[in-house]
Amino acid sequence: MLSKNQIKLITSLKQKKHRHQHGLFVVEGLKTINELLQSNLQLHSLYTTGTFNIDAKSEFLISEIELRKISFLKTPNMALAIFYIPESKPIDNSQLVVALDDIRDPGNLGTIIRLCDWFGVKDLVCSKETVDCFNPKVVQATMGSITRVNISYIDLIEFLSNSELTAFGSFMDGNSIYKTKMPNTGVLVMGNEANGISKGVEGLVKQKISIPRFGELQETESLNVATATAILLSEFRRG
């Protein structure tokens, strides 16, 4: 049976301040939990209506009613786990880096983390205003890729100012990505869903790039930031 303290801890982790206070985050769903169990991340506790046959001290068998009490999902999927938040590793400035300037939507961030994993981008740099990567919705959207991408929350202007890598920024009026030869290294900067790249960061972008529209009416306002990231990363790797 779940104790009041266990319920209180788990439900508190929905909020960023409590996640960072305790150094813990929540993972739900059998597939994602299994991915994290096979990674270097350290398990704090696992609550399941079945059994994973892991360390008995960390695994708690609970009822479906209890799982619904602690789950952040509308339809809980058999298990909920708590993992320790890992420390960020030093950023590798010899390869392609993705930098996010104030991305707010958890689904977008989760998808971009998966894209970094898919395209072999080891480092994802986020402005401090970007949504927390350990937000339950972000973790869910990464489908386990969060274990294979080094995510750092830093001052983006300071990072770009000190980086020797060329910063490429996504802008509506930039040079067509299809007419630009992309290097193997650099920083790909993606901006906020509504406002794009901020003025301070824009001043540090060395090369503005864009994804041209091919529709006859040319009326589509913009692409979703995760979709745009996928297209741009594909061109970086193709180049």
N, C-alpha and C positions, 0 to 999 in steps of 0.2 A: 504493500500500500504506500502511496506517495505521502510524504509528510508535508506539513504546511510550509516548512522552510524550503523544501525542494520545489514546491509549486511557486513560492514567492521568488526564488532565484531564477527559475526558468522563465517565468512570465516577465520578469524585470529585464531580461536580455533582449526584449523587443526594442528597447531604447538604447541609443548609442552610448549615452553617458554611463549606463550600467554595464554595457558590454566592456567598455574600456576601464571602468572601475574594477571589475572582477577579472578582466583579461580573458573573457570567455565569449563564445558565440554558439548559436544554435544551428543545427543541420537537421533537415527532415527528408524522409524518403529513403527507401532501402538502397537504391542505386547510388545516390550521392553519398550516403553514410558509408557504404562499402568502399567507394572510391577514397574517401578520406581515411578510413581505417587502414588502407593499404599505402598511405602516404607517410610522410615524416611528421605529420601533425600529431599532437599528443591528445588522447581522449581523456576527458574529465569524467563523463558518465553517459550511459546509454539506457534509454527507457524503451522497452519493446513489448508488444503483445505476443511475440514469438520468442525466438532465442537466436543469438548470434554465436553462442559458445565461445565467448571471449573471457577475459579476466572477470571472475565472479564478483569481485569487489566493485567493479565499474558498471556491471550490467544489472538492471532492475526490471523484473517482469511485472508488467502492469496490465490493467484491464483496458478495453477500448474506451470505456467511459472516462477513465483517468487520462488516457492519451488525448481525448478531445478537450479536456480541461487545460492541458499544457500546450497543445498544438497551436501554431499560428496559421495553419491551413484550414480551409473550409472542409476539406475531406482528408483527414489524417491518413498517412500511409504506413501503418504498422509500427513505426519507430521514430524516435526523436533522440538526437545525440547532442551532447555539449562537448566542444573541443576548446583547447586553449588557443588564444590568438598568438600566432607566431610573430617573431620579430622580423622586420624587413632586413633584407641583405643589401650590401652595397650595390649601387647601380652600375651595370656594365656599360661604359660609354664607348665601347668598341663595336657595338652592334646597333640594329634598329631599335628605337625606343618609341613607345606611344605615350603621349602626354595628354591628359584630359583637363580642360579648363572649365570647371564648374558644371559637370554633368550631374543632373539632379534625379533622373529617373532610374530606379533600381534595375528595371528590366534592361535598359540600355547598357548600364554598367556591366551587368552580368553577361550580356551578349558580347560586349567588347572584350571582357576577360576570356571568354571562350574563343573569340577570334584571335586574340594574342596567342593563345595556346595552339590553335590550328595553324597559324602562319609562323610559328616558331619565334615569336617575340617574347623574350624572357623578362623584360622589364616594362611595367606599366606605371607611369608617374602621374599622380593625381594632385590637383590643387586641393588645398585644405577645405574648400567649399564643396568639393565633389562628394556625392553620397557615399556613406561608409560601405566599404566592400564586404563587411561582415553583417550588414543588414540582412535579415533572413530571406527577403525577396531576391537580393543580389546573389546570395549563396545558392539559392534554389536555381536561379537562372544560369549559373556557371556550370552546372552539371558535373562538378568535380574539378573543373579547370582551375579553380582558385588555388589548388594545391601545386600547380605547375607554373604559375606566373608570379614573379616577385612584384608586389604592389607597394608603392611608397607614397605617403602623403607628405608633401613638402611645399615650400614656397616656390611656385612655378616660375615666377620672374627671376628669382635668385638662381634656380636651377638652369634656366635657359641662358642667363647672363654668364654663368661660369662654364657652361658646356662647350666643348670644342666641336660638337656635332652641328651640322646645318639643320636649322629648324624649318620644317615645311608646314605651312598652315592651310587648312581647308577654308576657302572663301568662294562666294558665288562669282566674284569677278577675277578669280585667279587664272593662271595659265592652265589650259586643258591638260589633264593628267595623261591623255592619250597622245599628246604632242611633246611631252616632257620626259626626258630620259631620267629614270629614278636610280639613285645609287643604292648600294647594299646597306649603307649605314645612314643615320640621321635621326631626327626627332620628328615624328608625325604628330602635330598638335590638332586636336579636335575640340570644338567649342560647345558652349551651352546650347541646349535644345532650342531655346527661344531667341537668344541674343547672339549666338555665335562666339567667336573668340574675343575676349575682352581687350580693350585698348592697350592696357599695359603689356599684355602678352603679344598682341599684334605687332608692337614696335620691335619685338625681338625675333619675329619671323623673317627669315632671310628669303624664302621663296614661297609665294602664294600659289596654290594649286586649286583646281576645281574639277568637278565632274560635269561635263557639258550635258545639256538636255537635248534629246533627239526628237521629241514629240513635235508634231507639226504646229500645234497651237502654242507651245512654249508657256503654258499657264501653270504648270506645277511649281508651287512656291519653293519647296526644298525637299531634300531627302532626310529620312530619319537618320540620326547621327550614327547609330550602329550599322545601318545599311551602308552609309557613306564610308565608314571605317573599313568595312569588308571590301568594298571596291578599291579603295586607296591602298590597302595592304596587299591586295592581289596584284596591283600594278607595281608596287615596290618590289615584290618577289619576282614578278615576271621580268622587270627591268634588270 
